[in-house]
């Protein structure tokens, strides 16, 4: 499940990462809010990028919106999955990239004129009806309906225009050649129908384990493979957030105050789902179209299924889904239809609606009014949030006091004894290595590799709490002795033997293959048999993964000729090609403009990412990790019990 979710999360990323949703409403996705400028604005900022600052409130809103969008796609979304998918860090990184571009735009003196904002409004996708702008009165009505202020929306569009300008400046040197476009077109359009047999080494059984002498011999021949990386050891003090919660005093008045001060967190928006049957006039006799619409209306009144009738009679792009316009898209319908929608209750169907361009029938399939989670239901979540906040604050204060004392004493041990804190030893750690159960992310081990000998770190924030460390020992990287890596060597010998046996089996199988016995052979030798109808270059293939050699064979091997064994990390395979589709130059010429534009955007995105990485180093990014973790926890706490 997690692997599937990771794959799908990638598909949610915008073309350019700087497009980050600040408001997610029914028909608008607006980005660019929440960035402030100036020295004073940074005091309470979560992130500072030069003179641009990101507030914790803006991050809170952005992360909440992202999770709500994911929740609609992944029904099993919960805190554990969110943390494993690294969604909070992804959202923060995207906001940082946007801030970097905002700061760069300021340095370049880029602005957006009122006319440019007006043009943006007129062309905005959510403000179109039948390919035309809906008009400024309807535009303002929709903003009011979605509870978005005119200033916020137009301010976001202005920032979007400026960001697009700075991207254009950065990427103006990016070009694509005709050869690149043709090669990319070939990669997209050319495919091969292939079948393959595969044997993973994990499916191979050995009759005996490798002998000690065999392992020793393997080690001697492959000594360069076995290295002991640099390791570091430190004394540290770590305060667990959960461990401090028992010291927190929390009154009912605090819970009530949090509820009142953060009421927006507990609001449940109106849920309204709509279906429609639409019959356009489209040059037809208007009376005949209306007669057909009335006939459909009569059948609905007699109890016939709305969705089934929509599939047969409706003439918009929602017909194939039974006329379902979902929870949000219906807000792009005509104002007359939306007025009818507001009047309808759950399961109710409108009268026949006559529009300028056709007739429609509306059904409200779901309707739940906007509501606010009552305090009694919100209390457990608020209690968890406040306990975590107070415990984190307590941990940060105690570690902060310890840091001050330790740096004054120039000794963490002495400071810890004075303040009654328990000092522990990390043991030798590789960079980024997890530390017991207190730091699975490896933040402490990562921090050690930024310290000099005897240097005391700044507070180190993790999801589990706050710590501080003093570097005590460094071991330089070196070649390993056999005894240190004996188990690794034995495993490598075993894996090599399994792979050798897999190769021998595949060779034996290859000699017995005919045109028609592939499935029988697969069953006899316990191999995996698969067919790919349209394999493309760089395509991921089951357990094999991406394999350049199979790509080459797919587009060069004579039809039905069995390949030699093809190795991949975990085994071997044989393939044969049954058919191919070649890219045609004539078709390419028809799509050349679109293909050029698509490849150009891809190259721009890659270049932009590279540029942003360099810009980040130049500008300097300061993140208040304690505030980041606290704000993140406020949101993730509501996903703890969701299955």
C-alpha positions as CSV (number, residue, x, y, z in Angstrom):
1,X,0.0,0.0,0.0
2,X,2.8,2.4,1.0
3,X,4.6,1.8,-2.3
4,X,1.4,2.5,-4.3
5,X,0.8,5.7,-2.3
6,X,4.4,6.9,-2.9
7,X,3.9,6.4,-6.6
8,X,0.7,8.3,-6.7
9,X,1.9,11.1,-4.5
10,X,4.6,11.8,-7.1
11,X,1.8,12.3,-9.6
12,X,0.3,15.0,-7.5
13,X,3.4,17.2,-7.7
14,X,2.9,20.2,-9.9
15,X,4.9,20.7,-13.0
16,X,6.9,23.4,-11.3
17,X,7.2,22.9,-7.6
18,X,6.7,26.6,-6.8
19,X,3.0,26.1,-7.4
20,X,1.8,25.4,-3.8
21,X,-1.8,25.6,-2.8
22,X,-2.5,28.2,-0.1
23,X,-6.3,28.0,-0.5
24,X,-8.1,24.9,-1.6
25,X,-11.7,25.7,-2.4
26,X,-14.4,24.4,-4.6
27,X,-13.2,25.8,-7.9
28,X,-10.1,27.8,-7.1
29,X,-6.6,26.7,-6.3
30,X,-4.7,29.9,-5.3
31,X,-1.1,30.1,-4.3
32,X,1.3,32.7,-3.2
33,X,-0.3,33.9,0.1
34,X,1.4,34.0,3.5
35,X,4.8,35.3,2.4
36,X,5.9,38.5,4.2
37,X,8.9,40.7,3.7
38,X,11.0,42.8,5.9
39,X,13.3,42.3,8.9
40,X,10.6,42.6,11.6
41,X,8.4,40.1,10.0
42,X,10.9,37.3,10.6
43,X,10.6,37.3,14.4
44,X,7.7,34.9,14.4
45,X,8.4,33.2,11.1
46,X,8.6,29.5,10.6
47,X,11.1,29.9,7.7
48,X,13.2,32.9,6.7
49,X,14.6,33.1,3.2
50,X,16.5,36.3,3.0
51,X,13.9,39.0,3.6
52,X,11.0,36.7,2.7
53,X,9.3,34.9,5.6
54,X,6.8,32.0,5.8
55,X,4.6,32.0,8.9
56,X,3.6,28.9,10.7
57,X,-0.1,29.7,10.0
58,X,0.6,29.7,6.2
59,X,2.4,26.4,6.5
60,X,-0.4,25.0,8.6
61,X,-3.0,25.9,5.9
62,X,-0.9,24.6,3.1
63,X,-0.2,21.2,4.8
64,X,-3.9,20.9,5.8
65,X,-5.0,21.5,2.2
66,X,-2.5,19.0,0.8
67,X,-3.6,16.3,3.2
68,X,-7.3,17.0,2.5
69,X,-6.5,16.5,-1.2
70,X,-4.7,13.3,-0.5
71,X,-7.5,12.1,1.7
72,X,-9.9,12.2,-1.2
73,X,-7.5,9.9,-3.1
74,X,-6.3,7.6,-0.3
75,X,-9.0,6.4,2.0
76,X,-6.5,4.8,4.4
77,X,-4.5,8.0,5.0
78,X,-3.4,8.2,8.6
79,X,-0.5,9.8,10.6
80,X,1.8,6.9,10.1
81,X,1.5,7.0,6.3
82,X,1.7,10.8,6.2
83,X,5.0,10.7,8.1
84,X,6.4,7.8,6.0
85,X,5.5,9.7,2.8
86,X,7.3,12.8,4.2
87,X,4.3,15.0,3.1
88,X,5.1,17.7,5.7
89,X,8.6,18.1,4.5
90,X,7.5,18.1,0.9
91,X,5.0,20.9,1.5
92,X,7.6,22.9,3.4
93,X,10.2,22.5,0.7
94,X,7.8,23.6,-2.0
95,X,7.0,26.7,0.1
96,X,10.7,27.4,0.5
97,X,11.2,27.1,-3.2
98,X,8.4,29.6,-3.8
99,X,10.0,32.0,-1.2
100,X,13.4,31.7,-3.0
101,X,11.7,32.8,-6.2
102,X,9.8,35.6,-4.5
103,X,13.1,36.9,-3.0
104,X,14.8,36.6,-6.4
105,X,11.9,38.5,-8.1
106,X,12.3,41.3,-5.5
107,X,16.0,41.5,-6.3
108,X,15.3,41.7,-10.0
109,X,12.6,44.3,-9.4
110,X,9.9,42.3,-11.2
111,X,6.3,43.6,-10.8
112,X,2.8,42.7,-12.1
113,X,0.7,45.5,-13.5
114,X,-3.1,45.9,-12.9
115,X,-3.7,45.1,-16.5
116,X,-1.8,41.8,-16.2
117,X,-3.8,40.9,-13.1
118,X,-7.1,41.8,-15.0
119,X,-6.0,39.6,-18.0
120,X,-5.2,36.8,-15.6
121,X,-8.6,37.0,-14.0
122,X,-10.3,36.9,-17.4
123,X,-8.4,33.8,-18.5
124,X,-8.5,32.0,-15.1
125,X,-9.8,28.4,-15.8
126,X,-12.3,28.4,-12.9
127,X,-13.9,31.6,-14.2
128,X,-14.9,30.4,-17.6
129,X,-18.3,29.4,-18.9
130,X,-18.7,28.0,-22.4
131,X,-15.2,29.2,-23.2
132,X,-15.9,32.8,-22.1
133,X,-15.2,34.8,-19.0
134,X,-18.2,34.8,-16.7
135,X,-18.1,38.5,-16.0
136,X,-16.9,40.5,-13.0
137,X,-20.2,40.4,-11.1
138,X,-20.4,36.6,-11.3
139,X,-16.6,36.5,-10.5
140,X,-17.1,38.4,-7.3
141,X,-20.2,36.3,-6.4
142,X,-18.2,33.1,-6.7
143,X,-15.4,34.5,-4.5
144,X,-18.0,35.4,-1.9
145,X,-19.6,32.0,-2.2
146,X,-16.2,30.4,-1.5
147,X,-15.4,32.8,1.3
148,X,-12.3,34.3,-0.4
149,X,-11.7,38.0,-0.2
150,X,-11.1,39.9,-3.5
151,X,-7.8,41.2,-2.1
152,X,-6.5,37.7,-1.2
153,X,-7.4,36.2,-4.6
154,X,-6.1,39.0,-6.7
155,X,-3.0,39.3,-4.5
156,X,-2.3,35.6,-5.2
157,X,-2.8,36.1,-8.9
158,X,-0.4,39.1,-8.8
159,X,2.3,36.9,-7.1
160,X,1.7,34.1,-9.6
161,X,2.4,36.5,-12.4
162,X,5.6,37.7,-10.8
163,X,6.7,34.1,-10.2
164,X,6.0,33.2,-13.8
165,X,8.1,36.1,-14.8
166,X,11.1,35.1,-12.7
167,X,10.9,31.6,-14.0
168,X,10.9,32.9,-17.5
169,X,14.1,34.9,-16.8
170,X,15.8,31.9,-15.1
171,X,14.9,29.5,-17.9
172,X,15.3,31.8,-20.9
173,X,18.4,29.9,-22.0
174,X,16.8,26.5,-22.1
175,X,16.3,25.2,-25.7
176,X,15.4,21.9,-27.3
177,X,16.8,20.7,-30.6
178,X,14.8,19.0,-33.4
179,X,16.8,15.8,-32.8
180,X,15.9,15.9,-29.1
181,X,12.2,16.3,-29.9
182,X,12.3,13.3,-32.4
183,X,14.1,11.1,-29.9
184,X,11.7,12.0,-27.2
185,X,8.8,11.3,-29.6
186,X,10.2,7.9,-30.4
187,X,10.5,7.1,-26.7
188,X,6.9,8.0,-26.2
189,X,5.3,6.4,-29.3
190,X,7.4,3.4,-30.0
191,X,6.5,0.2,-28.2
192,X,7.1,-3.5,-28.3
193,X,5.0,-6.5,-27.4
194,X,7.3,-8.7,-25.4
195,X,7.0,-11.8,-23.2
196,X,9.6,-12.8,-20.7
197,X,10.5,-15.5,-18.1
198,X,12.2,-14.3,-15.0
199,X,13.9,-16.0,-12.0
200,X,14.7,-14.0,-8.9
201,X,17.6,-15.3,-6.8
202,X,15.3,-15.1,-3.8
203,X,13.3,-18.0,-5.3
204,X,16.5,-20.1,-5.6
205,X,17.3,-22.7,-2.9
206,X,20.8,-23.7,-2.0
207,X,21.6,-27.2,-0.7
208,X,24.1,-25.8,1.9
209,X,25.4,-22.6,3.4
210,X,28.8,-21.3,2.2
211,X,31.8,-22.6,4.1
212,X,34.1,-20.3,6.2
213,X,37.0,-20.9,3.8
214,X,34.7,-19.9,0.9
215,X,33.6,-16.7,2.6
216,X,37.3,-15.9,3.5
217,X,38.3,-16.4,-0.1
218,X,35.5,-14.2,-1.4
219,X,36.5,-11.5,1.0
220,X,40.1,-11.6,-0.1
221,X,39.1,-11.2,-3.7
222,X,36.6,-8.4,-3.0
223,X,38.3,-6.4,-0.2
224,X,37.7,-3.1,-1.8
225,X,34.0,-3.7,-1.5
226,X,34.0,-3.8,2.3
227,X,34.6,-0.4,3.9
228,X,33.9,0.8,7.4
229,X,32.5,4.4,7.0
230,X,33.4,7.3,9.3
231,X,31.7,6.9,12.6
232,X,31.2,9.3,15.4
233,X,30.3,9.0,19.1
234,X,28.9,11.5,21.4
235,X,27.5,12.1,24.9
236,X,24.0,13.3,24.7
237,X,20.9,14.3,26.6
238,X,17.5,13.7,25.1
239,X,14.1,14.6,26.5
240,X,11.1,12.7,25.1
241,X,8.0,14.7,24.5
242,X,5.8,11.9,25.6
243,X,7.8,11.5,28.8
244,X,7.2,15.1,29.8
245,X,3.5,15.1,29.2
246,X,2.8,13.7,32.7
247,X,4.4,16.9,34.1
248,X,2.0,19.2,32.1
249,X,-0.9,20.7,33.9
250,X,-3.8,21.4,31.5
251,X,-7.0,23.1,32.6
252,X,-10.4,23.0,30.9
253,X,-10.2,26.8,30.3
254,X,-7.1,26.3,28.2
255,X,-8.8,23.7,26.0
256,X,-11.8,26.1,25.6
257,X,-9.5,29.0,24.7
258,X,-7.7,27.0,22.1
259,X,-11.0,25.9,20.6
260,X,-12.2,29.6,20.4
261,X,-8.9,30.9,19.1
262,X,-8.6,28.2,16.4
263,X,-12.2,27.7,15.4
264,X,-11.3,27.5,11.8
265,X,-9.5,24.2,12.5
266,X,-12.7,22.6,13.5
267,X,-14.9,23.8,10.7
268,X,-16.4,21.2,8.4
269,X,-17.2,22.7,5.0
270,X,-20.6,22.1,3.3
271,X,-20.6,18.9,1.3
272,X,-22.7,19.1,-1.9
273,X,-22.6,16.6,-4.7
274,X,-24.4,17.1,-7.9
275,X,-25.4,15.2,-11.0
276,X,-26.7,16.7,-14.3
277,X,-28.4,15.6,-17.6
278,X,-27.6,18.2,-20.3
279,X,-29.1,18.3,-23.8
280,X,-27.6,21.1,-26.0
281,X,-29.4,23.0,-28.7
282,X,-26.3,23.0,-30.9
283,X,-28.1,24.1,-34.1
284,X,-30.9,21.6,-33.6
285,X,-34.6,22.6,-33.4
286,X,-35.0,24.0,-29.9
287,X,-38.5,22.7,-29.5
288,X,-37.4,19.1,-30.3
289,X,-34.5,19.3,-27.8
290,X,-36.8,20.6,-25.1
291,X,-39.3,17.9,-25.9
292,X,-36.6,15.2,-25.5
293,X,-35.5,16.8,-22.2
294,X,-39.2,16.8,-21.0
295,X,-39.4,13.2,-21.9
296,X,-36.3,12.4,-19.8
297,X,-37.8,14.5,-17.0
298,X,-41.0,12.5,-17.1
299,X,-39.1,9.2,-16.9
300,X,-37.2,10.5,-13.8
301,X,-40.5,11.5,-12.2
302,X,-41.7,7.9,-12.8
303,X,-38.8,6.6,-10.9
304,X,-36.2,5.6,-13.5
305,X,-32.6,5.8,-12.5
306,X,-31.1,9.3,-13.0
307,X,-27.5,8.0,-13.7
308,X,-28.7,5.5,-16.3
309,X,-30.7,8.1,-18.1
310,X,-27.7,10.5,-18.0
311,X,-25.4,7.9,-19.7
312,X,-27.9,7.6,-22.6
313,X,-29.2,11.1,-23.0
314,X,-26.8,13.6,-21.6
315,X,-24.4,15.3,-24.0
316,X,-21.6,16.7,-21.8
317,X,-18.3,15.0,-20.8
318,X,-19.8,13.7,-17.5
319,X,-22.4,11.6,-19.3
320,X,-20.2,8.4,-19.1
321,X,-20.1,8.7,-15.3
322,X,-23.8,9.0,-15.0
323,X,-23.8,12.8,-15.1
324,X,-21.8,13.0,-11.8
325,X,-20.3,16.5,-11.4
326,X,-18.8,15.6,-8.0
327,X,-18.4,17.8,-5.0
328,X,-16.8,20.8,-6.6
329,X,-16.9,20.9,-10.4
330,X,-20.6,21.7,-10.4
331,X,-19.7,25.2,-9.3
332,X,-18.6,25.9,-12.9
333,X,-22.1,25.3,-14.1
334,X,-24.3,28.2,-15.2
335,X,-25.6,30.6,-12.5
336,X,-29.2,29.6,-13.3
337,X,-28.3,25.9,-12.6
338,X,-26.5,26.9,-9.4
339,X,-29.5,28.8,-8.1
340,X,-31.6,25.6,-8.6
341,X,-28.9,23.5,-6.8
342,X,-29.1,25.7,-3.7
343,X,-32.9,25.0,-3.4
344,X,-32.7,21.3,-3.6
345,X,-32.4,18.8,-0.8
346,X,-30.6,15.5,-0.8
347,X,-31.9,13.2,-3.5
348,X,-34.1,15.9,-5.0
349,X,-34.4,16.6,-8.7
350,X,-34.9,20.1,-10.3
351,X,-37.5,21.0,-12.8
352,X,-36.4,21.3,-16.4
353,X,-33.9,24.2,-16.6
354,X,-33.8,26.1,-19.9
355,X,-30.4,27.7,-20.6
356,X,-29.2,29.8,-23.5
357,X,-27.5,26.9,-25.0
358,X,-29.6,23.9,-24.0
359,X,-31.8,22.2,-21.4
360,X,-30.6,20.6,-18.2
361,X,-31.9,18.6,-15.2
362,X,-30.1,18.7,-11.9
363,X,-30.1,16.2,-9.1
364,X,-28.4,16.8,-5.7
365,X,-27.1,13.4,-4.7
366,X,-25.4,14.4,-1.4
367,X,-26.0,17.5,0.8
368,X,-24.5,18.1,4.2
369,X,-24.5,21.7,5.6
370,X,-21.3,23.4,6.8
371,X,-20.8,22.7,10.4
372,X,-18.3,23.1,13.3
373,X,-17.1,20.2,15.3
374,X,-18.5,20.8,18.8
375,X,-16.1,21.4,21.7
376,X,-17.1,18.1,23.3
377,X,-16.0,16.1,20.3
378,X,-12.9,18.3,19.7
379,X,-11.6,18.1,23.3
380,X,-9.5,14.9,22.9
381,X,-7.7,16.2,19.9
382,X,-7.2,19.6,21.5
383,X,-5.9,18.0,24.7
384,X,-3.3,16.0,22.6
385,X,-2.3,19.1,20.7
386,X,-1.8,21.2,23.9
387,X,-0.1,18.4,25.8
388,X,2.4,18.0,22.9
389,X,2.9,21.8,22.6
390,X,3.5,22.3,26.3
391,X,5.8,19.2,26.5
392,X,7.8,20.4,23.5
393,X,8.1,23.8,25.0
394,X,9.2,22.3,28.3
395,X,11.8,20.1,26.5
396,X,13.1,23.0,24.4
397,X,13.4,25.2,27.5
398,X,15.3,22.6,29.5
399,X,17.6,21.7,26.6
400,X,18.1,25.4,26.0
401,X,19.1,25.9,29.6
402,X,21.4,22.9,29.4
403,X,23.0,24.3,26.2
404,X,23.7,27.6,27.9
405,X,25.2,25.9,31.0
406,X,27.2,23.3,28.9
407,X,28.8,26.0,26.7
408,X,29.7,28.0,29.7
409,X,31.2,25.0,31.5
410,X,32.6,23.7,28.1
411,X,31.5,20.3,29.3
412,X,28.1,18.6,28.8
413,X,28.7,16.1,31.6
414,X,29.1,18.8,34.2
415,X,26.1,20.8,33.0
416,X,23.9,17.8,32.9
417,X,24.8,16.8,36.5
418,X,24.2,20.4,37.7
419,X,20.7,20.4,36.1
420,X,19.8,16.9,37.0
421,X,19.7,15.6,33.5
422,X,20.7,12.0,32.5
423,X,23.6,11.8,30.1
424,X,23.9,8.9,27.7
425,X,26.3,7.7,25.0
426,X,25.4,7.3,21.4
427,X,28.0,4.6,20.7
428,X,29.7,4.8,17.3
429,X,27.2,5.9,14.6
430,X,27.3,6.3,10.9
431,X,26.0,9.6,9.5
432,X,22.2,9.6,9.5
433,X,22.0,6.3,11.5
434,X,18.9,5.9,13.7
435,X,19.5,6.1,17.5
436,X,17.5,3.5,19.4
437,X,13.8,4.3,19.5
438,X,14.2,8.0,20.2
439,X,15.5,9.2,16.8
440,X,14.5,6.9,13.9
441,X,15.1,9.7,11.4
442,X,18.8,9.9,12.3
443,X,18.7,13.6,13.1
444,X,21.1,13.3,16.0
445,X,23.6,11.2,14.0
446,X,23.4,13.7,11.2
447,X,24.1,16.6,13.6
448,X,27.2,14.8,14.9
449,X,28.9,15.1,11.5
450,X,28.7,18.9,11.6
451,X,30.5,19.2,14.9
452,X,34.2,19.5,15.7
453,X,35.9,17.5,18.4
454,X,34.4,18.3,21.9
455,X,32.0,20.8,20.3
456,X,28.5,21.0,21.8
457,X,25.6,21.0,19.4
458,X,22.6,23.4,19.3
459,X,19.3,21.8,20.3
460,X,18.4,18.9,18.0
461,X,14.7,18.6,17.3
462,X,13.0,15.3,16.3
463,X,9.4,14.1,16.1
464,X,10.1,12.4,19.5
465,X,11.6,15.3,21.4
466,X,14.6,17.5,21.8
467,X,18.2,16.6,22.4
468,X,21.8,18.0,22.7
469,X,25.1,16.3,22.0
470,X,28.8,16.7,22.5
471,X,31.1,15.1,20.0
472,X,33.6,12.8,21.9
473,X,35.1,10.5,19.3
474,X,35.7,10.2,15.6
475,X,36.8,7.1,13.7
476,X,38.0,7.7,10.2
477,X,36.7,5.6,7.3
478,X,38.9,2.5,6.7
479,X,39.1,-0.9,5.0
480,X,37.2,-3.6,7.0
481,X,38.7,-6.6,8.6
482,X,37.1,-9.9,7.8
483,X,35.8,-10.5,11.3
484,X,34.0,-7.1,11.2
485,X,32.0,-7.9,8.1
486,X,31.9,-11.7,8.3
487,X,28.1,-11.8,8.3
488,X,27.9,-9.4,5.3
489,X,30.5,-11.5,3.4
490,X,28.6,-14.7,4.1
491,X,25.4,-13.1,2.9
492,X,27.1,-11.8,-0.3
493,X,28.5,-15.3,-1.0
494,X,25.1,-16.8,-0.5
495,X,23.5,-14.2,-2.8
496,X,26.2,-14.7,-5.4
497,X,25.7,-18.5,-5.3
498,X,21.9,-18.0,-5.7
499,X,22.4,-15.7,-8.7
500,X,24.8,-18.2,-10.3
501,X,22.2,-20.9,-9.9
502,X,19.5,-18.7,-11.3
503,X,21.7,-18.0,-14.3
504,X,22.3,-21.8,-14.8
505,X,18.6,-22.5,-14.5
506,X,17.7,-19.7,-17.0
507,X,20.3,-21.1,-19.5
508,X,18.8,-24.6,-19.1
509,X,15.3,-23.2,-19.6
510,X,16.3,-21.2,-22.7
511,X,17.5,-24.3,-24.4
512,X,14.1,-25.9,-24.0
513,X,11.9,-23.1,-25.1
514,X,9.7,-23.3,-28.2
515,X,7.2,-21.0,-29.7
516,X,4.3,-22.4,-27.6
517,X,5.7,-23.9,-24.4
518,X,6.6,-20.7,-22.4
519,X,3.8,-21.0,-19.8
520,X,4.4,-24.8,-19.4
521,X,8.1,-24.2,-18.9
522,X,7.5,-21.4,-16.4
523,X,5.2,-23.7,-14.4
524,X,7.7,-26.6,-14.5
525,X,10.7,-24.5,-13.4
526,X,8.7,-22.2,-11.0
527,X,9.5,-19.1,-13.0
528,X,7.4,-16.0,-13.5
529,X,5.9,-15.6,-17.0
530,X,4.7,-12.2,-18.1
531,X,3.6,-10.5,-21.3
532,X,3.8,-6.7,-21.8
533,X,1.6,-5.5,-24.7
534,X,3.3,-2.1,-25.0
535,X,6.8,-1.9,-23.5
536,X,8.4,1.5,-23.9
537,X,12.0,2.6,-23.3
538,X,12.8,3.3,-19.7
539,X,9.6,1.6,-18.6
540,X,9.6,-0.1,-15.2
541,X,9.2,-3.9,-15.6
542,X,7.8,-5.8,-12.6
543,X,10.5,-7.3,-10.4
544,X,13.2,-6.4,-13.0
545,X,12.8,-2.7,-12.8
546,X,14.2,-0.4,-15.4
547,X,16.7,-2.3,-17.6
548,X,18.6,-0.7,-20.5
549,X,19.5,-4.1,-22.0
550,X,15.8,-5.2,-22.2
551,X,15.0,-1.8,-23.8
552,X,17.7,-2.4,-26.4
553,X,16.5,-5.9,-27.1
554,X,12.9,-4.9,-27.3
555,X,13.7,-2.6,-30.3
556,X,16.4,-4.7,-32.0
557,X,15.8,-8.4,-31.4
558,X,14.2,-10.3,-34.4
559,X,10.6,-11.4,-33.8
560,X,10.2,-14.5,-31.7
561,X,13.9,-15.0,-31.2
562,X,14.8,-15.8,-27.6
563,X,17.4,-13.5,-26.0
564,X,20.4,-14.6,-24.1
565,X,19.9,-14.3,-20.4
566,X,19.6,-10.7,-19.2
567,X,20.9,-10.0,-15.7
568,X,19.3,-7.6,-13.3
569,X,20.1,-6.9,-9.7
570,X,18.1,-9.7,-8.2
571,X,18.1,-12.4,-10.9
572,X,18.0,-13.2,-14.6
573,X,15.4,-13.2,-17.4
574,X,15.0,-14.1,-21.1
575,X,12.7,-12.2,-23.4
576,X,11.4,-12.4,-26.9
577,X,9.6,-9.8,-29.1
578,X,6.2,-10.6,-30.6
579,X,5.4,-7.3,-32.3
580,X,6.6,-3.6,-32.5
581,X,5.1,-0.2,-33.1
582,X,7.4,2.3,-34.8
583,X,7.2,6.0,-34.6
584,X,6.2,7.5,-38.0
585,X,7.8,10.7,-39.2
586,X,4.5,11.8,-40.9
587,X,2.6,11.5,-37.6
588,X,5.5,13.2,-35.8
589,X,5.2,16.2,-38.0
590,X,1.6,16.6,-37.0
591,X,2.5,16.6,-33.3
592,X,5.9,18.3,-33.5
593,X,4.7,21.5,-32.0
594,X,3.0,19.9,-29.0
595,X,6.0,17.5,-28.5
596,X,8.4,20.4,-28.7
597,X,6.4,22.4,-26.1
598,X,6.2,19.3,-23.8
599,X,9.9,18.6,-23.9
600,X,10.7,22.2,-23.4
601,X,8.6,22.3,-20.2
602,X,10.3,19.2,-18.9
603,X,13.8,20.6,-19.5
604,X,12.7,23.9,-17.9
605,X,11.5,22.1,-14.8
606,X,14.8,20.2,-14.5
607,X,16.9,23.3,-15.0
608,X,14.7,25.2,-12.5
609,X,15.2,22.6,-9.9
610,X,19.0,22.7,-10.3
611,X,18.9,26.5,-10.2
612,X,16.8,26.5,-7.0
613,X,19.2,24.1,-5.3
614,X,22.1,26.5,-6.0
615,X,20.0,29.5,-5.0
616,X,19.1,27.9,-1.7
617,X,22.8,27.7,-0.8
618,X,23.4,31.3,-1.8
619,X,20.4,32.8,0.0
620,X,20.5,30.8,3.2
621,X,17.4,29.2,4.6
622,X,16.6,29.3,8.3
623,X,14.0,26.9,9.6
624,X,12.7,26.9,13.2
625,X,12.5,23.1,13.5
626,X,10.7,23.1,16.8
627,X,8.0,25.3,15.5
628,X,7.8,23.2,12.3
629,X,7.4,20.0,14.4
630,X,4.8,21.6,16.7
631,X,2.7,23.0,13.8
632,X,3.0,19.7,12.0
633,X,1.8,17.8,15.1
634,X,-1.2,20.1,15.4
635,X,-2.4,18.9,12.0
636,X,-1.3,15.2,12.2
637,X,-3.0,14.7,15.5
638,X,-6.3,14.6,13.7
639,X,-5.1,11.7,11.6
640,X,-4.0,9.5,14.5
641,X,-7.2,7.5,14.8
642,X,-8.1,7.4,11.1
643,X,-7.8,4.0,9.4
